[in-house]
């Protein structure tokens, strides 16, 4: 981000130069939301999960947990009969929220294991992983009754293998709920036979920028620099760095929330020289987009760079009989991008985009996995369940 004032348009105060979507400062806001979630929740008076439609996650469903556990135990039974079942049974959850999903799973697992009579609960290692230390602390309290079976790890969801490399090929279940839609993404488009990248830049409407600058006793010209400090330091350290502008932590949090509420995105289309020159992730080029972009009609879609990196990394953790289960806002076919706006959108203090299901399916199948997308079975709505398992 730049600290100087950018005003190509008379009615807009820009916070950054033109950039690819995943590099926009909106993702710094997104990261700040999760790293300082306790401050945001205190200011709003509600937990982040209450901002979800219906006030809870679709993941917290006992019937869904029981179905999943039943499948796991059936696999373990078969492996045990041929002496191929490891002593330690690993389950990983990425993006644990407040721990309610883990509690549902662990409560149901323990009850089913008692009935099943195989002692799998005593061999279970449940790893709760999240970016936010605050979220992990809440989750640990929620599953305190299962503390001997649970470990917590702070990690970057786009690079899970960095923290979990010791589990390569060992995990029987990776469970993910509403994480991929919250990871950085570019957008690309195919229009008239030519491929474009959608570039964005964040701005504040001029009138709102003037109000915000006045509220912290600075000129509009200095506002982008102060926003930059907020994103680099967080509201707590911002108070120490700028005592003349903020009376205390509450004032800095209010400034953060006001900036986020006012922020808007401008966009433009920039031609891509070739899909092979565009890096989706460190290891995947834009060639993986070709089947979707060249589907026969003009289309604009998410690349979901963060989700692709996370998914590709996570597949390496799975045991040969392991399974990835992900509940999220998936577009299930390319035509889905023709009918509805798919983000980016604001969700409380974070960013949400729908996830390119055909792209993840294509990448997973290239890696030798069977990929299935289907509506979440246990409740209506927009949530889709993606599963990934190695082909037989």
Secondary structure, 3 states (H helix, E strand, C coil): CCCCCECCCCCEEECCCCEEHHHCCHHHHHHHHHHCHHHHHHHHCCCHHHHCHHHCCCCCCHHHHHHHHHHHHHHHHHHHHCCCCCCCEEEEEECCCCCHHHHHHHHHHHHHHHHHCCCCHHHEEEEEEECCHHHHHHHHHHCHHHHHHEEEEECCHHHHHHHHHHHCCCEEEEEEECCHHHCCCCEEEEECCEEEEEEEEEEEEHHHHHHHHHHCCCCHHHHHHHHHHHHHHHHHHHHHHCCCCCCCHHHHHHHHHHHHHHEEEEEEEEECCCHHHCECCCCCEHHHHHHHHCCCCCEEEECCHHHHHHHHHHHCCEEEEEEEEEEECEECCCCHHHHCCCCCEEECCEEECCEEHHHHHHHHHHCCEEEEEEECCCCCCCCEEEEEEECC
